Amino acid sequence: MKTHLDEITVAPFVSTHRALSRRRFLRGVGIGLSLPLLECMTPVFAAVAKRMAADATPGGKPRRFLGVCNNLGLLPEHFFPKESGRGYALSAYLELLKDYRDDFTVCSGVWHPDVDGGHPADNCFLTAAPHPGSAGFRNTISLDQYIAERIGHLTRFPSLTLGVNVQQGVRSLSWTGSGVMIPCEEKAADVFARMFLQGTKEETEAQVRKLETGQSILDAVAGQAKELQRSVGARDRDRLDQYFTSVRDLEQRMQMSREWERKPKPKVSASMPLDPASPKAYMDKVKLMYDMARLAFETDSTRSISLLLDSVNSPAIEFGDVKTSDGYHNLSHHGKSKEKLAQLKTIDEWHMKLLAELFGELKAVKEDGEPLLDRTMILYGSNLGNANTHVTTNMPTLFAGGGFKHGQHLAFDTQHNYPLPNLFVSMVQRLALEADKFASSTGTMRGLELA
């Protein structure tokens, strides 16, 4: 039945071609939902779909990335060393990592240029997109997803997005190229089941059928879209070409996913984890997620993981014999209270102890005779340089493993900070991916060398 809406047309922005009617545009529902925005449909330029790159493991050795953000940071006076270079004296917190001092680099005076806004900056920890607190902010692709787009097809899971006590729908470290948030998985048991528990034959075939159905829909949508090429302008044809390329890439990924569904999952000696029932068991949750990351890398189930420790959303926490008197966030606004500072110091020290355990466990696992830590790049830090004042400069940053020359303190100007995205470029290049730019980077990380 003909409606008023069927006759609505949208004036072209630049193209001199005839505008498309709504009826013609919506003919075939799939195309209306799936096509990129074209100039003849809207006065907004379309986002360009990115192509998937490498088809084999670059460089021969599998290398991995783990990005961890504690969005309330660490007390800077106990974290940053007072000396720079390789012979620096360990700070109080780094003393807890002393067994691995040659396996990590500590950085001071780094930031994400123009990433301001206090707490909302945690969403930009792996994207470095500017002004996250501003109206109309739109995020960009995160480092873990940038990596997943290029080498994610080599493993069962392109990436894992993990979290502890995350405020769902508000925070995540993982964002797609179009600025869409990827929700965090918070239950270690679910992550473990996905990685290691084999479904029945019927469940496997059902999943394969879902993938096949999705691929057939993509084929149909692409076929319908080609009909538009004869009646749109040059710029729109270019956008459609890019769209077809992205559809083909997605089809290839779906084909790989279908093949993975029929491959047996790896077997591990670890047992199914038991998730704590209460968010107060914050440190237990952190430990479980570190375990999941280690197992994922050990079995080469993925090579890209993000982990958000949402301390802002955590209540008074309990671990060992310690029980804090207030919520984590309220403690961070200590106002120089000796009692709150003492509790925060204890919390921070536990973070360092758990990190030391992770380093040790990754170092103990051997892959082709090489410690897994040497093939795993770990970025540990925060979006806040000081949670008490919400500043986003001088971010506490540890970078471990990955086959770099560590054992040093890279001390940059604490007044005029150095761009942390330069480290992102160094990491991407370590994965043997061709890139000389990420977000607000100006090059590779100065002072960081390969082992």
N, C-alpha and C positions, 0 to 999 in steps of 0.2 A: 504494500500500500504506500502510495506516494505521500511524503510528508514535507513540511516546510523545510526541515533540515536537509532533505535530499537535494534541495536546490542551492544550498549555501555554497559559495565558492570562496577561495582564499586568494587574495591578490598576490601576484608574484613579487619577490623582493628585488631581484636584479634581472631575472630571466625575462625575455620578451615573448616566451612561449605562452600559449593559452593556459589560463589557470585551470586546475583540476577541480571538478565538482566533488562534493562529499560522497555522492553515490559511487562515482567512479573510483574514488580513493578507497572506499570501504568494500568494494567488490572483492569478495574473498577475505573473510575476517582476519585470517592469519597475516596477510600482508599489512593490513592497517595497524596491527599491533607490533609488527616486527621490523618494518622498514626504518632506515635512518631518516631523520628529519631532512626534507629536501627544500630547496629555495622556493619551489613552486607551491609548497604547502605551508610554509611558515617563514617569517622574517628573522629567523635565527639560524646561524650556520650550524651544520651538523658536526657532531664529534667524529673524528676519524678513527675507525677501528684499527687496532694494532695487529700486526701479523705475528704469528708464533714463529720463533726463530729456530734454534738448534734442533737437529734431528738425531743427534747422538751425543753422548757424554763429551762435552768439550774438555780437551786436555787429557783425556784418558782416565783421570782419577775422579771418582765421585766426590764432590765437595758440597757442603751443606751450610745452612744459615739458621740461626735461632736468634730472634729479637725479643728481649724481655724489657718491659717497662713497668716500673713501680711508680705509679702516678702521684705518690707523695714524697718520692725522692729519699734522700739520706741527709743526715745532719752534716753540712759541709765541713765544719771544723774538725770532724773526726774522720772524714773521708779523704780529702785532698792532701797529698804530701806537700811538705814545705820546700822540698828540693826537686829539681827537674833532672832529666837525663836518665842514664842507666844506673847510676850509683845512688839513687835517692833512698832516703830512709822511709820505711813503710809507715803509713799513718796507722792510727789505732784500728780502724776497720780493715785496712789492707793487711795488717799483721795476721788476721785470721785467714788470709789467703797466702801466707808466706811460702807454703810448700809448692805453690804454683806461680811464684813471682816471675819466673822466666816464661810463663805461658800466657801472660796477659800484659796489656798496655793500659795505663790509666791516663785519662785526658782531663785537663782543666782548661777553662777559658773557651769552651765550645758552645754553640747554640744553633738553632734553626733560624736563620735570618727572617725577621718579621713574623715569626710565630709567637704571638702574644696571647693575651686573654686568660691567663691563669689555668684553671682546671680544664677548659675545653681543649687545651693544647695537647692533651694526651692522645686525642684522635689523630694528631699530626706527627706523632713520634716517629713513625716510619714513612710518612709522606712529605713532611716539611712544607705543607701547603700554608701560605701566609694568612694571618688574621682570622683564626678559627672562631673568635668570639664576635665577629662582625655580622651584621645582618646580610643575608644572602650568601653566606659562605658556602662554598662547595669544595669538598675534598678532592684530592687527586690520588693516583695509584700509590699504594704502599710498596715498600721495598720487597716484602715477602711475596706480594702478588706480581710484581715486576719479574721476580725470579721465577715464580710459578708459571707465568705465561710462556717463558722461554725454555725451561727444562722440566716443568711439571709433568709432562707426558712420559718421562722416563721412569716414573715410579707409580705405584698404585694410587697414591693420593698426591695431587699436584701441590697441595699445601695443607697445613693444619692451623686453624685459628683457635687458640686456647685462651682460657681466662680463669681468674679466681675472684669470686664475689663480684662479678661484673654487673653493672647496671645495664641490663639488656635493652637494646634499642637506643641507647645513649652513647655508649662507649665501645670501641673496638680499635685494635691496631691495624686491622686488615681492611683495605678499601680497594675496590675495583678501579679500572681505568676510567670509568664513567662516574666515579665518586660515590658509589653505592657501598654502604657498610656491610661487611660480612660478620654475622653474629659469632660470638665466642662460644665454644663448647666448654662447659664447666664441669661436666661429670667425667672423671677419669675412667670410670667403669664403662661408659659409653664409647669413649675413645679406644679403650683397650678392645672392646668387643668388635668395633669396626675394623681394627687392624688385624686381629688375630683369631677371632671366632668364625669358623667356616659355617655358612648357612647350609641348609639342606639343598639337594639337587633341585627341588621344586622352587625354592626361594631364589636360587641362582638364576634359573631359567626365567622366572617372573621378572627379575631385575633386567635381564638381557632383553626381554620383550619391551620393557619400558624404554630402554635405550634405543631399540630399533624403531619404536613408534616415534620417539623424539626426532630421530634422524629422518624418517619419512616426512614429518611435518616440515622440517627444514628444507627438504627437497621441494616440497609443494610450494612453500613460501618463496623460495628462490625462483622457481619456475614462473610464478605469478608476477614477481618483481620485474622479470626480464621484459614483460609486455610494456612496462612504463618507459623503457629506454628509448623507444622511438619518438616519444612526445615530450621529452624534458630537455632542458638546456645542458650545455657542456659541463658546467659545474655539478649539476645533479647527476649526469652520467658518470662523472668521476666518483661521486659519493656512492652511487650504486655499484660501481666496480669494486670499491673498497668494501662495500657491504657483502658482495658475493665472495670476496676473499675471506672475510671474517666468517661467513657461513661455511665455506669449505674447511677453514681451520677448525671450527667447532665440530663439524662432521668428523674430521680426523681424530679429534680428541674423544668424541663419543665412540668411535670405532675402537680406539685404544682402551677406553673404559670397558667396553664390551669384552675385549680380550682379557682384561684383568679379572673380570667377574668369574671367568672360567678357570683362572689359575689358582691353585691352592694358596691359601694364606700362609705366611711363615709361622713356624712353631717356636714358642719361647718357653723357657723354664719358669718365668714369672707367672704368678697366679693372678686371677682377676682382682683388681684393687677394690677396696671398700671405701666408698666416698663418705666423708664425715657428714653427719646430718645437719650440723650447725655451722653458720658462717663464722662463728667464733673460732673454729678450728682452722684458722687462716693459714698458719704455717704448715699444718698437715696437708692442706690442699696444695700449697706451693710445692711441697716435696713430691706429691703425687704427679703433678703436672711436669715437673722436671723428669720424673721417672718415665712418663709417657713420651716426652721428647727424646730421651736417651734410647728407649726401645724403638721408637720410630726410625731414628737414625741408624741404630745398630742393625735393624732388619732392612734398611734402605726402603722403607715404606713411603717416605717423603724426604725431600731435601730442603724444605722451606717451612719454618714454623714461627708463628708469632705467639707471644704469651703476655697478656695484660694482667697485671696484679692490681686490681682495682681497690686500692687501699682507701680511697675516698668513700667507697660504698661498704666499708667493713666496720663492724661494731667493735666493742671492747673484745680483744682477742685473748685466747688462752693457749699456751704451749708449755709443755714441761711443767715446772712448778710456777710458771709466770702467769699472772692474770692482770691485764691492764685495768686501770680504773675508769677509763673513758674510751669512746670510740676512736679509732685510728685517726680519722679526720680532725676531731677535736683536739687530740693530742698534738697534731702537727701545728696547730695554732697555739703554740706553747707560751707565747708572751714572755719567754725567758724564765718560766716557772721551773725551778730545779726539779720538782717532782715529775712534771711532764717530760722534761728533757732526759731525765734518768730512764723513764719508761721507753721513750723513743730510742735512746741509745741501745737498750736491750733488744728492742725489735730489730733495729738495723744490724746489730751483731748477729742475730739469728739469720737474717737475710744473707749475710756474708758466709756464715757456716753452711747454709744450704747450697750456696753457690760453690763453695769449696768442695762439697760432696759431689756436686755435678761434674766439676772439673776432674776430680779424681776418678769417678766412674767412667767418664769418657776417655780418660787417659789409659785406663786399664783395659779397655776393649781394643782389640787389634783388628785392623782391616788390611789384608795383604801385608801383614807384619808392621804396619804403621799405626800409631795410636789414633783412635777415632777423633780425639780432640784436635789433632793436627789437620784433620780434614773438615772440622766443624768450626765455623766462625760464630762466635757468641757475642752479641752486643747486649750489654746490660746497662740500663740507665734510667733516666726520668725526664719527663717534659718540664719539670720544675727544678730550678737551681736551688730554691729555698721555698719550701711549702709554707712556711710561716708568713712570708711576704708575697707569695704567688709569683715571684719573678721567674722568667723563662730563660734567663741568661746563666752562663757558667753551669751548665747541666752536668751533674756527676755522671761520668761515662767510663765504663770498663769495656775493653775489647779483648777477647781471648781467642786462642786457637787459630785454626785456619791456615797454618803454615807461614806465619809472619814472624819477623824478628821482634820478640816482645821483651819484657823485663825493663820497661822504661816508663817514665812519666813525660808525656808530651804536654808541656805547659805553654799554652797560648795566652794572649793578652786578655786578662779578666775584665778589662774595661771596654775593649773593642774586640769582641769575640770572633773566633774562627768558625767557618761554616762546617757543622757536623756532616752535612750531606757529602762533603768531600770523602769522608770515610765510606759512605755508601757506594761511591764510584769505585773506590779501591776494592771493595768487597765484590761488586759486580764483575770487575775485571779479573779478580781472583777465580771467579767461576768460569773464566775464559769466554765471557760474553763481551761483545763489542759495544762499548759505551764510554763516553767521555763526559757525560752530563747526567745528573739526577737532581731534579728540583732546583734548589738555589745553589748548587755546587759551583765551585770555581776551578775544579781540577781534582786530582787525587789527594789523599791525606798526606800532608807534609810531615816528613820524619818517620813514616811507616814504610818498612821495607820487607820484601819477601825473604823467608828463611832460605 
